[in-house]
């Protein structure tokens, strides 16, 4: 069976290392971008199954790309993440997660 792909777009490198380790142990292919531009380029190249998109990035607000992602990658599960308090809401096409992330919450995404 082909490994599912995860794209993490987050400028916090330590967070990226932790997430990559967590998901690699679950047999995912993990790609990490530290800027919005880099993430959008990788998005077009790999067409991930899951996207974790931070809001506050050095080159812009990640959440400004949500409509583009939802329209152009409808099969991907979009997970918006932020260190700021965010409303707890979810839909079939996206979730909003607040940092610090809780591993149990990440596990529920894949159930």
BELHU-V112468 format. One record per pair of residues at least 12 apart in sequence whose ideal C-beta (glycine too) atoms are under 10 Angstrom apart, sorted by sequence separation. I is the first residue (numbers start at 0). J is the second residue. D is the distance in Angstrom with one decimal. If there is no record, write none. Layout:
i = <I	I>
j = <J	J>
d = <D	D>
This chain:
i = <7	19	30	38	52	65	85	96	5	18	38	52	64	77	84	85	94	5	15	30	38	50	65	79	80	81	83	94	7	16	30	38	50	62	64	76	77	78	79	80	81	82	83	5	15	52	76	77	78	79	80	81	82	5	14	15	28	30	35	62	75	76	77	78	79	80	81	82	4	5	15	29	35	38	50	61	62	74	75	76	77	78	79	80	3	12	28	37	61	62	73	89	5	27	28	29	30	31	32	33	36	38	39	61	72	80	2	12	27	32	35	36	37	47	60	69	3	5	6	7	8	9	10	11	27	29	34	35	36	39	42	50	78	2	3	4	5	6	7	8	9	10	33	34	35	36	38	62	69	2	3	4	5	6	7	8	9	10	32	33	34	35	48	68	69	2	3	4	5	6	7	8	9	10	33	34	35	39	42	46	47	50	51	52	54	55	68	0	2	3	4	5	6	7	8	35	38	42	46	48	49	50	51	52	53	54	55	78	1	2	8	10	22	34	47	48	49	50	51	52	53	54	55	65	78	8	10	35	39	43	46	47	48	49	50	51	52	53	54	55	65	8	9	22	35	39	42	43	46	47	49	50	51	52	53	54	8	38	42	47	65	78	7	8	54	62	6	76	6	8	18	42	62	76	7	8	6	6	15	4	14	6	15	6	14	5	6	7	4	6	52	54	4	5	6	7	8	9	11	4	5	6	7	8	9	10	50	51	53	3	4	5	6	7	8	9	11	52	54	3	4	5	6	7	8	9	10	51	53	2	3	4	5	6	7	9	10	1	9	10	8	10	51	10	9	8	51	8	51	49	8	49	48	6	18	6	14	14	6	5	4	5	6	7	9	11	8	3	5	7	21	25	21	25	18	27	17	22	14	21	25	14	17	21	14	11	18	22	9	5	3>
j = <19	31	42	50	64	77	97	108	18	31	51	65	77	90	97	98	107	19	29	44	52	64	79	93	94	95	97	108	22	31	45	53	65	77	79	91	92	93	94	95	96	97	98	21	31	68	92	93	94	95	96	97	98	22	31	32	45	47	52	79	92	93	94	95	96	97	98	99	22	23	33	47	53	56	68	79	80	92	93	94	95	96	97	98	22	31	47	56	80	81	92	108	25	47	48	49	50	51	52	53	56	58	59	81	92	100	23	33	48	53	56	57	58	68	81	90	25	27	28	29	30	31	32	33	49	51	56	57	58	61	64	72	100	25	26	27	28	29	30	31	32	33	56	57	58	59	61	85	92	26	27	28	29	30	31	32	33	34	56	57	58	59	72	92	93	27	28	29	30	31	32	33	34	35	58	59	60	64	67	71	72	75	76	77	79	80	93	26	28	29	30	31	32	33	34	61	64	68	72	74	75	76	77	78	79	80	81	104	28	29	35	37	49	61	74	75	76	77	78	79	80	81	82	92	105	36	38	63	67	71	74	75	76	77	78	79	80	81	82	83	93	37	38	51	64	68	71	72	75	76	78	79	80	81	82	83	38	68	72	77	95	108	38	39	85	93	38	108	39	41	51	75	95	109	41	42	41	42	51	41	51	44	53	45	53	45	46	47	45	47	93	95	46	47	48	49	50	51	53	47	48	49	50	51	52	53	93	94	96	47	48	49	50	51	52	53	55	96	98	48	49	50	51	52	53	54	55	96	98	48	49	50	51	52	53	55	56	48	56	57	56	58	100	61	61	61	105	64	108	108	68	109	109	68	80	72	80	82	75	75	75	76	77	78	80	82	80	76	78	80	100	105	102	106	100	109	100	105	98	105	109	99	102	106	100	98	105	109	98	109	109>
d = <7.2	5.9	8.9	8.4	7.0	6.6	5.3	8.6	8.1	7.5	9.9	7.4	9.5	9.2	6.6	9.4	9.3	8.6	8.9	8.7	7.3	9.6	6.7	6.2	9.1	7.6	7.8	6.9	8.2	8.3	6.0	9.1	9.6	10.0	10.0	8.7	6.3	6.9	7.0	7.8	7.9	7.6	8.5	9.8	4.4	7.4	7.5	4.0	4.9	4.8	4.7	6.3	4.3	5.2	9.4	8.8	8.0	7.0	8.6	5.8	8.5	7.5	7.5	7.8	6.9	7.4	6.5	8.0	9.8	9.3	7.2	9.4	9.0	7.9	6.4	7.3	9.7	9.6	9.3	7.5	9.6	5.7	9.7	6.0	9.2	8.4	8.4	9.5	8.5	7.9	7.1	9.7	9.2	9.4	9.2	9.6	9.9	9.4	9.7	9.6	9.0	9.6	9.9	8.6	9.6	7.0	9.6	6.7	8.2	9.9	4.7	9.5	8.7	10.0	9.9	9.3	9.0	4.9	9.5	6.7	9.1	7.4	8.9	8.3	7.7	9.7	6.1	8.0	5.6	9.7	8.7	7.4	9.4	9.6	8.1	6.9	7.0	8.1	7.1	8.0	8.0	4.7	8.0	5.7	4.9	8.2	7.7	9.4	5.5	5.7	5.4	4.7	5.0	4.9	4.8	4.8	7.1	6.8	9.0	7.6	4.9	4.7	9.6	9.2	6.8	6.0	7.2	7.8	7.0	7.9	7.2	8.0	9.9	9.1	9.7	8.5	8.0	6.7	9.2	9.5	7.7	5.3	9.5	6.6	6.7	9.8	8.4	9.0	4.8	10.0	6.9	9.0	7.0	9.4	8.0	5.8	8.2	7.2	6.6	7.3	6.6	7.1	8.5	7.0	8.1	7.2	6.9	9.8	9.0	9.5	6.7	9.9	8.5	9.9	9.5	6.2	4.9	5.0	4.8	5.5	5.2	4.4	7.2	9.4	8.8	9.9	9.9	8.3	8.2	8.7	8.0	5.7	6.8	8.2	6.6	8.3	6.8	6.8	8.4	7.7	6.8	7.8	8.7	9.2	6.8	8.8	8.5	9.3	7.4	9.0	6.8	9.0	5.8	9.5	8.2	7.4	3.3	9.9	7.0	9.8	10.0	6.6	8.3	8.2	8.1	9.9	6.6	6.9	9.8	8.1	6.9	8.4	9.0	9.0	9.7	8.1	5.9	5.9	9.7	9.8	9.7	9.6	9.9	6.6	8.5	9.6	9.2	9.3	5.5	4.1	9.1	9.4	7.5	5.9	9.0	9.0	7.2	6.9	7.6	4.2	7.0	7.4	8.1	7.0	7.9	6.8	8.9	9.6	9.9	8.1	5.3	4.6	5.0	4.7	4.9	4.1	9.8	10.0	9.9	4.2	7.4	7.6	7.2	8.3	6.1	9.6	7.9	7.8	8.3	9.3	6.9	9.4	6.9	8.3	8.3	9.4	5.4	9.9	7.7	5.5	7.0	9.0	8.9	9.6	8.4	6.1	9.0	8.7	9.2	7.2	10.0	8.1	9.8	9.9	9.7	9.7	9.1	9.6	8.3	9.8	9.0	9.5	10.0	9.4	7.0	8.7	9.2	9.8	9.5	9.0	9.3	9.3	7.1	8.7	8.2	8.8	9.1	8.4	7.7	6.9	7.3	8.9	9.9	9.5	8.5	8.6	8.4	9.4	9.1	10.0	8.6>
